[in-house]
Amino acid sequence: MLDILQAVSDGVLFGATYALIGIGFTLVFGVMHKLNLSYAAASVGSAYAGLLVLEVMAGAPAWLVFLCAFAAGGALGYAVYLTCFHFIPLRSPLATLMATVGMLLLIDEVIVHATNGMPQAYPAIFDDVMLRAGAFTLRGDLLLVFGVAVLCMIALMVLLYRTRLGLATRAVSQQSVAAQLCGIRVGQVNAMTFVITGLLGGIAGALIGASVGALSPLLTTPLTVKGLIVTVIGGLGSIPGAIVAGLLVGGFENVLQHFRGVTERDLYVMLLLFAFLVFRPDGLFATKGGRD
């Protein structure tokens, strides 16, 4: 039981990064009713961009690397919007979907060529800190990951429900034509949505790198799949659902890794997705109604 509890706690703490990735998919889908399949790859790319600080300033503090990844995430998110959505008619859903697939492959190839396909060490914070309660331990770096992710989620909810931008974003997600008639600049709101999700993605990528201790080009595809799984399980367009589903998937996969090993972990996560598609296809927190 102690081993199971340890696996669940570590998985839930790390699952906060899956929740951030799922929020990025969910927010774009909720506002534009489009899937941005390049989101997880852009998050990993932003984390790699944070390492440029170490190239310029040897021995730079870890927080500066995180800050650079955060800023790069916003810039890359805006670049994805311009290239994959702004100049493509939104009435062509397949065109925007394939554009984001192309962007995913482009980002992945850029990372591979820039790093020769080799993993890169990532600065860690509190990796030598352990909180112990008898035989039960909590890793300091995972606690940091969870704490930063929770702060980002709170900041996002405050932005969405306590600011004019959040009001405009929710209006566009409900009825874009009516929002435009009320004077809301839909294109500007869409662009800011990508910037906001990019910032979250940059933080998520940096947190993953810090907790694992390294970044690899092989992370882009698994994170894309996990992000989509979290989005579907949580309910398309539901941010609370993405948060709960991210923690659920994190804990579930870590327990399965404990019992079945890392080689079978993703197999059972996919089976979890299929179970939800069969028995609860709308997800945990399905949004009522839809766009008129």
Backbone torsions as a table, in degrees:
resi	resn	phi	psi	omega
1	MET	NA	-36.2	179.4
2	LEU	-65.3	-40.2	178.3
3	ASP	-64.2	-40.0	178.8
4	ILE	-65.5	-43.7	178.8
5	LEU	-62.3	-40.4	177.7
6	GLN	-63.2	-43.3	-179.6
7	ALA	-65.9	-40.7	179.8
8	VAL	-64.7	-45.5	-177.8
9	SER	-63.7	-45.1	178.5
10	ASP	-63.6	-40.3	-179.5
11	GLY	-67.5	-40.5	179.2
12	VAL	-66.2	-41.3	178.9
13	LEU	-62.4	-45.0	178.3
14	PHE	-71.8	-27.3	179.4
15	GLY	-62.9	-15.5	175.8
16	ALA	-61.5	-30.5	176.7
17	THR	-69.4	-37.9	175.0
18	TYR	-62.7	-36.6	178.5
19	ALA	-63.1	-40.9	178.3
20	LEU	-64.7	-41.7	177.3
21	ILE	-63.7	-43.1	178.5
22	GLY	-63.3	-37.1	177.2
23	ILE	-62.2	-39.8	178.9
24	GLY	-60.6	-46.8	175.9
25	PHE	-61.7	-44.2	-174.6
26	THR	-66.5	-42.7	-176.6
27	LEU	-65.1	-43.5	178.3
28	VAL	-64.9	-42.7	179.4
29	PHE	-66.0	-39.0	-179.3
30	GLY	-65.8	-36.2	-177.0
31	VAL	-83.8	-45.1	-172.9
32	MET	-109.1	-8.0	-174.8
33	HIS	56.0	38.9	176.7
34	LYS	-130.6	152.2	175.5
35	LEU	-99.8	129.8	175.8
36	ASN	-103.3	90.4	-175.2
37	LEU	-72.4	-9.3	178.8
38	SER	-90.0	3.3	-170.9
39	TYR	-63.7	-48.8	-178.4
40	ALA	-65.4	-38.4	177.7
41	ALA	-64.1	-39.8	177.4
42	ALA	-65.2	-34.0	177.4
43	SER	-64.7	-43.7	177.2
44	VAL	-65.8	-41.2	177.5
45	GLY	-61.1	-37.6	178.0
46	SER	-65.8	-39.4	177.1
47	ALA	-63.5	-39.6	175.4
48	TYR	-63.4	-38.9	179.3
49	ALA	-61.1	-31.5	176.9
50	GLY	-61.6	-27.5	179.7
51	LEU	-71.4	-14.6	177.6
52	LEU	-62.5	-26.1	177.3
53	VAL	-60.9	-39.5	-179.6
54	LEU	-69.4	-27.3	176.7
55	GLU	-70.4	-35.4	-178.4
56	VAL	-84.8	-41.9	-177.0
57	MET	-123.8	96.6	179.1
58	ALA	-62.9	132.1	-179.2
59	GLY	78.9	18.9	178.4
60	ALA	-62.3	146.8	-179.5
61	PRO	-65.7	154.3	-177.1
62	ALA	-62.6	-35.0	-178.2
63	TRP	-63.8	-29.7	178.1
64	LEU	-71.1	-36.0	175.0
65	VAL	-63.5	-42.9	178.2
66	PHE	-62.5	-42.4	-178.6
67	LEU	-64.0	-40.3	178.2
68	CYS	-65.7	-40.3	177.5
69	ALA	-64.2	-38.6	178.2
70	PHE	-61.1	-48.8	-179.8
71	ALA	-66.7	-40.8	179.0
72	ALA	-63.4	-34.1	178.4
73	GLY	-62.6	-43.8	178.2
74	GLY	-63.9	-43.6	179.7
75	ALA	-64.5	-42.6	-179.6
76	LEU	-68.9	-35.5	176.3
77	GLY	-61.8	-42.2	178.1
78	TYR	-66.7	-38.0	178.0
79	ALA	-63.6	-39.0	177.2
80	VAL	-63.9	-40.4	178.8
81	TYR	-62.5	-45.5	-178.4
82	LEU	-63.8	-44.2	-173.2
83	THR	-81.4	-31.2	-171.9
84	CYS	-108.8	-12.2	-175.4
85	PHE	-132.8	-43.5	-170.4
86	HIS	-62.5	-42.1	-175.5
87	PHE	-98.9	5.9	179.1
88	ILE	-111.2	130.4	179.8
89	PRO	-56.4	125.2	-177.5
90	LEU	-69.4	-14.7	177.5
91	ARG	-76.2	-2.1	177.1
92	SER	-109.9	83.4	-174.5
93	PRO	-62.8	-34.2	-179.2
94	LEU	-67.9	-34.2	-179.2
95	ALA	-64.6	-46.2	179.6
96	THR	-68.1	-36.4	179.0
97	LEU	-63.1	-46.9	-179.3
98	MET	-68.8	-31.4	176.8
99	ALA	-63.3	-41.0	178.9
100	THR	-70.5	-32.2	174.1
101	VAL	-63.0	-43.4	176.8
102	GLY	-62.2	-39.0	177.9
103	MET	-65.8	-38.4	176.3
104	LEU	-58.4	-48.1	-179.4
105	LEU	-65.4	-37.5	179.6
106	LEU	-64.1	-48.2	179.8
107	ILE	-61.2	-42.1	179.8
108	ASP	-62.1	-42.5	179.9
109	GLU	-67.3	-38.4	177.7
110	VAL	-61.7	-43.2	179.1
111	ILE	-63.3	-44.2	-178.5
112	VAL	-62.1	-45.3	-178.5
113	HIS	-70.8	-34.2	-179.1
114	ALA	-72.2	-27.7	-176.6
115	THR	-113.2	4.4	-175.8
116	ASN	58.7	25.2	178.2
117	GLY	73.1	10.1	-177.2
118	MET	-97.2	142.7	175.6
119	PRO	-61.3	146.9	179.4
120	GLN	-116.0	132.7	177.7
121	ALA	-65.5	140.0	-178.9
122	TYR	-120.6	137.9	-178.2
123	PRO	-63.8	136.0	-179.1
124	ALA	-108.8	154.1	178.0
125	ILE	-126.4	131.6	178.5
126	PHE	62.3	25.0	-179.7
127	ASP	-72.1	-15.0	179.1
128	ASP	-100.4	7.9	-179.2
129	VAL	-97.5	131.1	177.8
130	MET	-133.2	127.4	173.7
131	LEU	-98.8	120.4	-173.3
132	ARG	-114.8	140.0	171.2
133	ALA	-133.4	85.7	-172.1
134	GLY	72.1	-125.5	178.1
135	ALA	-86.1	-10.5	-179.7
136	PHE	-85.4	132.4	-178.2
137	THR	-129.7	150.6	172.9
138	LEU	-122.4	126.2	-180.0
139	ARG	-73.3	135.2	-179.2
140	GLY	-64.1	-37.7	-179.0
141	ASP	-68.5	-36.0	177.8
142	LEU	-70.4	-35.3	174.8
143	LEU	-63.2	-39.4	176.5
144	LEU	-63.6	-44.0	178.2
145	VAL	-57.5	-47.8	-178.6
146	PHE	-65.0	-43.1	-178.6
147	GLY	-64.0	-45.3	179.2
148	VAL	-64.6	-40.9	179.4
149	ALA	-62.9	-41.8	178.8
150	VAL	-63.6	-41.8	176.8
151	LEU	-61.4	-40.2	177.6
152	CYS	-64.7	-39.7	178.6
153	MET	-65.2	-42.2	178.7
154	ILE	-63.6	-43.7	179.2
155	ALA	-61.4	-39.5	178.9
156	LEU	-65.1	-43.9	-179.9
157	MET	-64.7	-38.6	175.8
158	VAL	-63.0	-41.7	179.1
159	LEU	-62.6	-41.6	-175.8
160	LEU	-74.3	-31.1	-172.0
161	TYR	-115.6	1.2	-178.8
162	ARG	-132.1	8.3	-179.0
163	THR	-130.5	162.3	177.8
164	ARG	-66.1	-36.7	177.2
165	LEU	-62.7	-41.8	177.7
166	GLY	-63.3	-40.2	177.5
167	LEU	-62.5	-43.7	179.0
168	ALA	-64.9	-38.7	179.5
169	THR	-64.0	-44.0	179.3
170	ARG	-68.1	-33.5	177.6
171	ALA	-66.7	-43.6	179.4
172	VAL	-65.1	-37.2	-179.9
173	SER	-66.7	-30.5	-179.1
174	GLN	-82.2	-46.1	-179.1
175	GLN	-158.6	100.3	-173.9
176	SER	-67.0	-36.0	-178.9
177	VAL	-67.5	-45.6	178.2
178	ALA	-63.3	-38.5	177.5
179	ALA	-63.0	-39.0	178.6
180	GLN	-66.9	-38.4	177.5
181	LEU	-65.9	-25.7	177.5
182	CYS	-83.4	1.3	177.6
183	GLY	98.4	5.2	179.5
184	ILE	-81.8	131.9	178.2
185	ARG	-82.9	100.5	-173.6
186	VAL	-62.1	-43.4	179.9
187	GLY	-60.3	-39.8	179.3
188	GLN	-67.0	-40.2	178.2
189	VAL	-64.4	-42.8	178.4
190	ASN	-60.9	-42.8	179.7
191	ALA	-63.4	-42.9	179.6
192	MET	-66.7	-31.1	176.2
193	THR	-62.2	-42.2	178.7
194	PHE	-68.3	-36.1	177.7
195	VAL	-65.4	-44.6	-179.2
196	ILE	-63.2	-47.4	179.2
197	THR	-65.6	-33.3	176.4
198	GLY	-64.3	-39.9	176.5
199	LEU	-61.6	-44.1	176.9
200	LEU	-62.4	-40.1	179.7
201	GLY	-65.5	-38.3	177.3
202	GLY	-61.6	-43.3	176.9
203	ILE	-64.0	-43.5	-179.9
204	ALA	-60.8	-44.6	179.2
205	GLY	-62.7	-41.8	178.8
206	ALA	-65.6	-39.5	179.0
207	LEU	-65.9	-39.0	177.6
208	ILE	-64.3	-45.2	178.5
209	GLY	-61.3	-40.7	-178.7
210	ALA	-69.0	-38.8	-177.5
211	SER	-75.6	-36.4	178.3
212	VAL	-79.8	-31.5	-178.5
213	GLY	95.0	-3.0	-178.7
214	ALA	-160.3	159.1	173.3
215	LEU	-117.9	144.0	179.7
216	SER	-137.6	145.5	174.5
217	PRO	-60.4	-20.0	-180.0
218	LEU	-72.2	-5.7	-178.9
219	LEU	-77.8	-22.6	-170.9
220	THR	-63.2	-47.6	-178.0
221	THR	-67.6	-48.9	178.1
222	PRO	-59.1	-39.5	179.9
223	LEU	-68.2	-35.6	176.0
224	THR	-62.6	-45.5	179.9
225	VAL	-64.8	-45.4	-179.5
226	LYS	-63.8	-39.2	178.6
227	GLY	-62.5	-41.8	178.2
228	LEU	-67.7	-38.3	177.2
229	ILE	-61.9	-45.0	178.7
230	VAL	-61.9	-40.6	180.0
231	THR	-63.4	-43.2	-178.9
232	VAL	-70.6	-45.2	-178.5
233	ILE	-65.0	-39.9	179.7
234	GLY	-70.9	-26.2	-176.3
235	GLY	109.8	120.2	-175.9
236	LEU	-57.3	124.0	178.3
237	GLY	90.5	-0.6	-177.5
238	SER	-104.3	113.0	178.1
239	ILE	-70.0	-47.1	175.0
240	PRO	-56.7	-36.6	178.2
241	GLY	-64.3	-40.2	178.3
242	ALA	-63.7	-38.2	179.5
243	ILE	-64.6	-50.5	-179.0
244	VAL	-64.1	-42.6	-178.2
245	ALA	-66.2	-36.5	178.0
246	GLY	-62.4	-44.8	177.9
247	LEU	-66.5	-38.0	179.1
248	LEU	-64.0	-47.2	-179.4
249	VAL	-64.6	-40.3	178.5
250	GLY	-60.7	-47.9	178.4
251	GLY	-66.2	-41.0	-177.8
252	PHE	-63.3	-46.8	-176.7
253	GLU	-69.9	-31.2	-179.8
254	ASN	-72.4	-35.8	175.8
255	VAL	-65.7	-42.5	178.7
256	LEU	-66.2	-34.7	176.1
257	GLN	-64.3	-36.2	179.1
258	HIS	-65.1	-41.0	-175.8
259	PHE	-87.4	-38.8	-171.1
260	ARG	-111.7	-9.9	179.8
261	GLY	92.9	164.0	-174.5
262	VAL	-70.1	-24.5	-177.1
263	THR	-70.2	-26.7	-178.6
264	GLU	-104.6	-1.7	-174.1
265	ARG	-58.8	-51.6	-175.3
266	ASP	-67.9	-28.0	178.1
267	LEU	-59.7	-45.4	-178.0
268	TYR	-74.8	-27.1	174.2
269	VAL	-65.9	-39.9	175.8
270	MET	-64.6	-37.9	176.9
271	LEU	-64.2	-34.8	175.7
272	LEU	-62.3	-41.3	177.2
273	LEU	-61.4	-45.6	179.6
274	PHE	-61.8	-37.9	178.3
275	ALA	-62.2	-41.4	177.5
276	PHE	-67.4	-38.4	179.8
277	LEU	-65.0	-29.5	-179.8
278	VAL	-82.9	-48.7	-171.1
279	PHE	-97.1	-24.0	177.7
280	ARG	-147.1	72.1	-173.9
281	PRO	-64.7	-22.9	179.5
282	ASP	-83.1	-4.2	178.5
283	GLY	87.5	-179.5	-177.2
284	LEU	-69.8	-41.3	-176.3
285	PHE	-125.3	65.8	-178.2
286	ALA	-65.5	134.4	177.6
287	THR	-75.5	140.9	-179.2
288	LYS	-79.8	139.4	176.9
289	GLY	71.1	-158.4	-179.3
290	GLY	-169.5	-172.6	-179.3
291	ARG	-73.8	134.1	178.4
292	ASP	-72.4	NA	NA
